[in-house]
Amino acid sequence: MSTAALYPMFDDIIGLDEEIEELKLLIEMLQKPTQYKEIGISLPKGILLHGKPGNGKTLLARALVNELSLPVHLVTTANVEQKVAENGFKENLESIFDKAAENTPSIIFFDEFDSFLGCDQFGDVDKDRLNQTLTLLDGFKQYDDIIIMAATNNFDALPAAMIRSGRFDKKYHFSKPNQASRVKAINLYCSNITFDQSDTVESVGYIMEGLSIADIKQVCNDAMIKMIKHNKKTLNEADFTDAVDRLTLGIWKMNEDRDDETLLKIAIHETAHAMVHQVVGGKNKFVRLSITKHEQIQGFFRKALLVKNHATKKDIMNEITIGLAGYAAEKVFYGDVSLGSSSDLRTASDMARKMVEHYGMSDLGPVSFAINNEGYPVDKLSETTKGLMDEQIKQIMHTCEQRAMNIVLEHQKTIELIAKELKERKLMSKNEFEHLLNQEAITT
């Protein structure tokens, strides 16, 4: 089988335009090394690809191999471990380098590099493996014209000695695709399908915020399967939204074991989110309401993220208010709150905490404290400062809760009527919600 059949080309890759442009320059340097070496330019010895799974690291490595038309020697934890017991780690790794050196230039590609080095979640590493790998990379025995490539999902676990310049000169971070890349991916994976509306692809792109390229491919596949299942000729936003729900929330549990009172309570909770979103003018796009049951999820209010890196204090306060709407509605309608608000409270509290501790969006002024992975300050703070921070967080939460409560009280009758409709339908799109809202406005 030809190399072209085994590996993609750069043109087949979505959302990595800048990385590809730089790698094209690297290809030129490797193919015409003399003109660079003559003026003292060192050719890269190593290329490290890192980032979350499913965003194209291995795919880009394959494309680079194909563009260069060079032999590649794949090294994975699985195939190394298989041979370590027979020959030992050092001997096995040396044999890979020696084989690559027989036909240069060539590429050695380490997949799951952190696992290969024996790195764990606590920052420890197998020192024997590290030292033996370092020796082969730049020890006394030099391997000229061998390009080292590695991919990892856990960049932070890699030892600094391994990834410094001179060993891995080029590092590429692979993040989740942006809106333009998501739209491009949808158009590619659904290239043989017609869409119901011209804006469907843009709308669906926003719904897929946070998904990897691999996830987007799966969502498109599931949406098309649903289209065929229902004997349709075109795709619409609902098809994709169902597929996103399936991917992120799990299977819709059709066997209903919740009574009417419980379903109405959930419907009121979710409808309140939509109503408050409508009133405050939430920047993120309202997609659908649902009281369908998905494993641990009893209902949800889905939004498409439109505001992210440039959100203002007002935007975040609005999002907290929308997040607390279900909690406020339970208080208004039932005089009590349920476990169903726990996720909303956790998300809202996290946003309020970041406003105070990280974004300088509180009465404490323009201060920012270093935050750990759990979202709490790592700086040594006085008890007084901690107390002031807690008070500011409580103040933000109370202000937003009160605002949500006032909106729910003002629109209580409408929320109840739409919630009763949602209870029967189980799913409600933004257009359906707004149609009911307009009907209610006319009748009142």
BELLIN-V405978 format. One record per backbone hydrogen bond with DSSP energy under -1.0 kcal/mol. NH is the residue of the N-H (numbers start at 1). CO is the residue of the C=O. Records with the same first field share a line. If there is no record, write none. Layout:
# BELLIN-V405978
NH: CO ; CO
This chain:
# BELLIN-V405978
6: 2
7: 3
12: 9
13: 10
20: 16
21: 17
22: 18
23: 19
24: 20
25: 21
26: 22
27: 23
28: 24
29: 25
30: 26
31: 27
32: 28
37: 33
38: 34
40: 37
41: 36
47: 148
48: 170
49: 150
50: 172
51: 152
60: 56
61: 57
62: 58
63: 59
64: 60
65: 61
66: 62
67: 63
68: 64
69: 65
70: 65
73: 107
75: 109
80: 76
81: 77
82: 78
84: 80
87: 83
88: 84
92: 88
93: 89
94: 90
95: 91
96: 92
97: 93
98: 94
99: 95
100: 96
101: 97
106: 145
107: 71
108: 147
109: 73
110: 149
111: 75
113: 151
116: 112
117: 113
118: 115
119: 114
120: 124
123: 120
126: 117
127: 125
130: 126
131: 127
132: 128
133: 129
134: 130
135: 131
136: 132
137: 133
138: 134
139: 135
142: 140
147: 106
148: 45
149: 108
150: 47
151: 110
152: 49
157: 154
158: 155
163: 159
167: 164
168: 164
170: 46
172: 48
174: 50
182: 178
183: 179
184: 180
185: 181
186: 182
187: 183
188: 184
189: 185
190: 186
191: 188
193: 190
196: 235
200: 197
203: 199
204: 200
205: 201
206: 202
207: 203
208: 204
209: 206
211: 208
214: 54
216: 212
217: 213
218: 214
219: 215
220: 216
221: 217
222: 218
223: 219
224: 220
225: 221
226: 222
227: 223
228: 224
229: 225
230: 226
231: 228
232: 227
235: 194
240: 236
241: 237
242: 238
243: 239
244: 240
245: 241
246: 242
247: 243
248: 244
249: 245
253: 293
256: 254
263: 259
264: 260
265: 261
266: 262
267: 263
268: 264
269: 265
270: 266
271: 267
272: 268
273: 269
274: 270
275: 271
276: 272
277: 273
278: 274
279: 275
280: 276
281: 277
282: 277
285: 304
287: 302
288: 302
289: 428
290: 300
291: 426
294: 297
297: 294
300: 290
302: 288
304: 285
311: 308
316: 312
317: 313
318: 314
319: 315
320: 316
321: 317
322: 318
323: 319
324: 320
325: 322
328: 324
329: 325
330: 326
331: 327
332: 328
333: 329
334: 330
335: 331
336: 330
341: 338
342: 339
345: 341
346: 342
347: 343
348: 344
349: 345
350: 346
351: 347
352: 348
353: 349
354: 350
355: 351
356: 352
357: 353
358: 354
359: 354
361: 355
365: 362
367: 365
369: 357
372: 376
375: 372
378: 370
386: 382
387: 383
388: 384
389: 385
390: 386
391: 387
392: 388
393: 389
394: 390
395: 391
396: 392
397: 393
398: 394
399: 395
400: 396
401: 397
402: 398
403: 399
404: 400
405: 401
406: 402
407: 403
408: 404
409: 405
410: 406
411: 407
415: 411
416: 412
417: 413
418: 414
419: 415
420: 416
421: 417
422: 418
423: 419
424: 420
425: 421
426: 422
428: 289
430: 287
433: 429
434: 430
435: 431
436: 432
437: 433
438: 434
439: 435
440: 436
441: 437
442: 438
443: 439
444: 440
